[in-house]
Amino acid sequence: MVVGLGPAGAELVPAATLDALRGASRCLVRTARHPSAAVVDDVATGPVEALDRLYEGADTFDDVYAAIVEEVVQRAQGVAAPGYVAYAVPGSPLVAERTVVLLRADPRVSVDVVPAPSFLDLAWERLGVDPVAVGVRIVDGTIFATAAAGERGPLLVAQCHSRAVLGEIKLAADDASGQDPARRAVLLHHLGLPDESVVEVPWAEIDRTLEPDHLTALWVAHLAPPVAGELVALEELVRTLRAKCPWDQRQTHGSLARHLLEEAYEALDAIEVVAATEPDVAPQDLDHLEEELGDLLFQVYFHAQLATEEGHFTLADVARTLHDKLVSRHPHVFGDAVAETPEDVAARWEVLKKAEKGRASVTDGIPRALPALALVAKLQRKAESLGIDMGTLADRRRQLEAGLETLEVPPSRDGEASGETLEAPAQTIEALGKMLFALSDAARRLGVDPETALRGYAGGFRRRIEAAEAGPVGEPEG
């Protein structure tokens, strides 16, 4: 039989608990540190034993809980019917009591539960809160960073048994500015006891106000969702997948490469949809972009986890390196340099990057496998940042016109019946290359990314093909 000892002193121990203790052949108490634990010695007629010793030497709380359950089961199996063992726990057996959950799931014993008030009942009364009406969520302070990730409150944080736990809670929920002076929380300490304390404190003081113990909780009425908490939760998820999922366990940097590329293209597709409809973007398109960016972020986390396991670098190292690089590349923001236009920023960026990387050329580091239009546009931007004369938009127009005049279209190409691939002369290939280069540069000068422009037009043409498959349409454009 599992009985609850209530949240505080002897006056809050239910009569049903006292009756169950008196009738037990043996009484086991999870911890003698609870204020009402002494009641068991006072009323029990059989032997009484506290299980605090099982906390010593255990590596984790899960190990402690498993050991307690084993002890209770063994003692219960040693008592002949109609006798029974009473297992007494602090507060309510049905609130945040992991050992009771494990006992009720154990097929070796039959478990009856005697309910009791929990510390939650006292907390709601002291706070003047109806937990159902305001939608309170209860979280474990020892895992606050992950358990409260994305939460806005209100939260009642239990298991705040040390300054270290409260300190981690404070840091996990800090906003980007470090500390918000207007943010406050309520410390609930020793509820129902003579030294009870219910005190509202600034957020920065939650770990400095009193000496917490196992009877300390924290009330957070409002909490801006901490970005750090969300990221910690994702990092923990990636660790779990690596530990327990057979597919994730087999992955390497190499095997994940294609997934990174695919996710990048899918994110690009979502961005193009949003960009094409701004500022009147449909909510579902924004949701899709959010999802695709998340998939891309997962790839970054996965590679960082692999590197961590290999002892090379961690996710924190990735973030720190990026942070430091962005600061060093923006001396006009974080230093004394002056950059009044986007062009000034781009030019300085290339100089800083070349010096930082020790590169001989600004073209070092440009992936040769980039799609041709994207590669040309990037090279053109690099050249312009160095002040290389790229001509004018009028020059590009003349080059395009001249190129068109030099093209020779083989007569057999008009029929297109055979489907055979024709081999163009070298001069034709060179002429088309010059024209595409000129067209790319013209697009860039007009503020248009050529890769995006062509992809956008291709998307429209794709829809025309799909429409043609569905029914008759006009002649396709050339």
N, C-alpha and C positions, 0 to 999 in steps of 0.2 A: 504494500500500500504506500502510495506517495502522498505526503501531506505538505501543505504550505505553512510557513511560519509567519507570514505577513511581512509588511515592509519595514517595521521598526521594532518597538518594544513589546513586552508581554501583553499589554492591553489591546493590541491589535491582532493577537493570535485567535483565530476562530475557535468556538467551542467544539466544533466537529474535529478539528485537529487535535485538541486536548484529549478528546474521547478516543481517537484512534491511537494516540501515543500510549494511553493507559492500557489499552487492550493488546498491544503488540508484544510478541515474544522477545523481540530484539529491536532496538532503534538505532538507525544509522543517520548521522547528520553530515550533510555535505561539507559544511564549514562551521566551526565553532566561533568564527569571527563575527557572525551575524548577531545583532543585538538581542534577538529573541531566542538564540540557541540554548541559553540557560534554562528556558522553559522545559525543554526535553528532559533534562536531569531532574527537574522538580516534579514532573508528573509521571514519568515512565516507571513501569513496574518491572520491566526487564532490563537487561544490560544495554548501556548506551555507548556508542563509539563514534567519534568524529573522524572524518576522512581527510583532514587537512594534510596528513602525511603523504597522500598520493600526489599532491601538488609539487612536492620536492623531487627534484631530479628529472621531471618530465620536460621534454624539449618544447612541446606545444600544448595549448589548451585542448586540442583534439586528443592528444595522448592522455591528458588528465581525465577527460570525460570518458574515454574508453576504459580506463583503469577503474573509475568509479562504478561504471555499469557492471563490469566484471565482478567487482567486489560485492555489489548489491545482489546480483544474480546468484553468486555462490552462497551467500548467507541465506537467501530466500529458499534455495534448494535444500538447505540443511535444516529447515524448520518443517516439522510434520503438521499437516492439517489437523484441527482448524486454526492452528497458530499462524502468524504472519509476521513479516518484517516490515517495520515502518521506516520509510526513507524520507527524512525531513529536509526540505530545501528552503532557502530564503524567499520571501515574497510569495508570489503565486507559482505553483508548479506548471502553469500553462502559459507563462509569459517569460520569454527569453531564457528558458531553462533547457539547455541542450541535452543534459543527461536524461531528463524525463522523456524527451522525444526518442532517444535511443532505447530506453527501457520499454516504451510502449511498442516499439518495433521489434523487440527481441522475442522470438518464439519460445524461449525457454521459461518465461515467467508470465503470469497473469497479473496485470497492473490495474488497481483501482486508484482513482485520484480524488483527494479531498481538496477542493479549491480554497483559495485564500485571497485577501486583497494583495495587490502588488504596489510597488512604489509609484506606478503610473496613476493609481487612484489619488494618492496624495499630491502628485505633481499637478494633475488637472485642477484639483481644488485650490492649491496655492497660486497657480497661474491664472485661475478664473477662466479656463479654456474648456470648450466642448470639443474634444478631439475629432468627433465625427463631423461636426459642423464646419470646422476650419480645415479638415483634411490633413491632420498631422501624420507625419511619417516618422517612425522610430528607427534609428540607425545605431550601429555599434561604433563607439568612438575609436576603437583600436583599428578599424578598417575604414575610417571616415573618408579618406581620399577617394576610394573606389565606391563605397556604399552611398555616398552623397553626391557623386559626380552628376552634374546637370540639374541637381535639385534646387528649387527656389524657396523652399520652406513652406509652412513651418516644420521644423525638425525638433524632436526630442532625442538628444544624443546620450545614450547610456554607456556604461563601462568606461567612464572617464576617471579611472582609478589612480592616475598619476599626473604630475606636471608634464612629463614627457608626452603623454597621450594628448593632453590639452594643447601643448605646444605644436604638435603635429597637426591637430585640427585647425589651429589658428593659421598656420602656414599654408595648409592645403586650401583654405577658403579665402586667402588674401587676394584682393583684386590686383589689377595691373599696376596700380600706383603704390602698392605695398601695404598701405593702411588707410582705411576710410575712417576718419575721426567720428563720423556720425553713426557708425555701425556699433550695435550693442548686443549683448546676450545676457541671459539669466543663468547664474549658477545655482543649482539645487543640491544642497548638501545636508545629509543626516535628517531627511524628512521624517517627522514624527518623533524625533528624539529631543531631549532637553536643549541640546546645542544646535538645533536646526538653524540653517542659514539659507535664505532665499534672497539673492542680491543681484541687481542689474549692474553690469560692468561694461566699460568700453571693450570692444573686441580685442584690442591689443593687450588687455589685462586679464584675459580669461585664465591664463596659466600662472598669474602672479598674485592673485587675490587671496586664495586660501590653500590649505594643504589637502588635496583631494585624496579620496580612498574609494573603496568599492561601493560606497553609498553616495557617490557624487554623480550628478548628471548635468547636462547643459541644454538650455532652451534657446533655440534660434528661431525667432519669429519670421525673419526674412533673410534670404541668402541669395545673392546674385550667383548664378551658376558658375562655378570656378572653371576656367579653361583648363587649368592645371589638373583638376580632378578628372575631367573628361579624357585628357591625354593619358593620365595615369591608368585609368580604367582600360583604355585601348591597349596600352603597353602590357598590362596584366593579361588581357585577353590573348594577345599574340603569344605570350609566354605559355599560357595554358594550351593553346592550339599546338605549339611545338612539343609540349610534353605529352599530350594525349591523343592527337589526331594523326593517324598513320600517314595520310597524304602530306600534311604539313611537316612531319618529321623527316620525310625524304627529300625535302626541297634544299636546293643550294642557290648561291648567287646566280650561277649559270642557268639553272632550270627555271628560275623566276624571271629571267630577262625578258622573255616574250610576253609574260603577263604584264610587266611594267609598260612595255610598248603598247600593248592592247588597251590597257587602262588609260594611258595617256591619250590615245586616239579617241577613246570613248568620251573622255572628259572634254577633248577638243570639240567633238560633235555637239555636246551639251552646251558648251560656251557659244558656239556659232548660232545655235537656236536662240539663246538668250540675247546675243548681240544683235541678231536680225530683228528682234521685236522690241528692243528697248526704246522708250522707257515703259511701254505697256506690256511687260512680260507676263505671260500666263503663270499662275501659281504652280501648276504641275511642271512647267519647264524649269522653274527655280528649284523645285523639289528634286527634279532629275539631275540638275547640276550639282546640288548638294550631295546627292548619292554618289555621283561619279567622282567628285573630289574626294569623298571618303574612301572610295576604292583605290584611288591613286595614293592617298595617305597611308593606307594599309600596306602598300608595297614598300614605302619608305620604312615603316615600322618593322616589316618583316626582314628587310635587309639589315637594319640596325640590330635586330635580335640575333640574326646569324653571326654578325660581326662580334657581338657581345659574347656569344657562346664560344667563339674562336679566340677570344681574348684580345681582339684588335681595337675596337672602339665601341662606345655605347650610344644609345639614342641621345643622351645628354651631351655627349661629345659632338654629335651631328648638329644639335641645336646651338651649342656654344660656338662652334666653328662658323656656322652661318651668321650668328649674331655679330661676332667679331669682324667677319668679312664685310658685312653690310655697314657697320660703323666706319670701318677704314675706307670704304668706297664712297662714303658720303661726308667728306670733310666740310662741305658747304652747309651741312646740317649739324654735325657734331664737332666742327673745328672752325678755323678762321677763314677758310677758303670761300671764294665768292663764285656763285653760279646763278645767273639770273634767268637763263632760258633752258629748256630741255636739251637744246643742242650743246650748251656749255656743259651740262651734266654728262651727256653721252661722250663728249670728247675727253673730259677729265677721267671718266670711268675707264676708257680704253688705256689711257696712260698709266693709271694706277694699277690696272689689271696686269699690264705688261711688266711693270716693275715688280709687282707682288709675286708673279709666277716665274720671274726670271726668263721670260720668253724672248726669243730673237725676233719674233714677228707677232703682230696682232692677229694673224690668221692661225697661229698655233692654238690648238684646242677646239677649233671648229670641226665638228664631226664630218668626215668625208662621206658618210652614208646618209647625210641629210637629203631629203627630196631636192631635186635640181633647182626648182624655183626658190625654195627656202634657202638653199645654199647660195645661190646668186644674190638674193636680197641681202643676206647677211654679209657677204663679201663687199657688196656695194656700200652698206652702212659703215663697215670697217674703213673702207677707202675714204669715204667722206669725212669720217672722224679724224683722219690724219691730214686732211686738207688737200687730198689728191684731186686734181681737176677732173670732174666727171661730165663736163659739158652741161648743156642746158636741156630743158624739156623740148625746145624747138629742134635741137640737135637730134634727140631721140626720134622725133617725128620724121625728120628727113631720112634717118637711118632705116626706119620701118618702110617708108615709101620706096627707098632705093632697093631694099631687100626684096620687096614684092615684085619689082620689075625684073629681078635676076632669076626668079624661080621658074623652072621649067616643069610643067606637069605632063607626065607621059600620057599619050592618048589612051592607052589601054587601061588607064586608071579609072576612066569615066564609067566603064561598064561595071566593074567591081563584081562580075559574075563568078569568076573562078575562085576568088577568095585567096589567091596566092599572094605572098608577101613580096613586094617589089624592093629591090635594093637601090637606094638613091645614090647618085654620084656624090663624091666627097665635097665638091663645091656647093652642092645643094644643102648638104648637112651643115657645112660651115655657115652658109648664108642664113639658114633657119636658126642656128645657134646664136648668131649676132642679133637677129631680130628678136628672139626670145629674151636675150640679155637686155636689149634696148627697151622692150616692152615692160620687162620687170623693173628697170630703173625708172621708166616713165610712171609706172604705177606707184612706186615708192615716193617719187616727187609729188604725186598727187595725194599722198597720205593714205594709199591703199596697199595693204599687204598682198602681193601677187598670189601667194599660195592660198590665202583665204578667199580672194576674189575668184580664182579658178575653181576652188572647191565649192564655193557658193553656187556658181553657174552650173557646175557638174551636178550638184544636188537638184537644181531645177530641171535639168535635162533628164536626170534619172526619173523624176516624177512624170515627165512627158512620156518616157518609154513605158513606165508602168501603166499610164493612162491608155497608151496605144494597145497594150496587151489586153486591156479591158474592153476596148471598142474602137471603132474607126475614128481617126483624128486627121488633121491636116498634115502636110508634108513637114518632116523635121527640118529644123534650121541647120544651115551649114556651119 
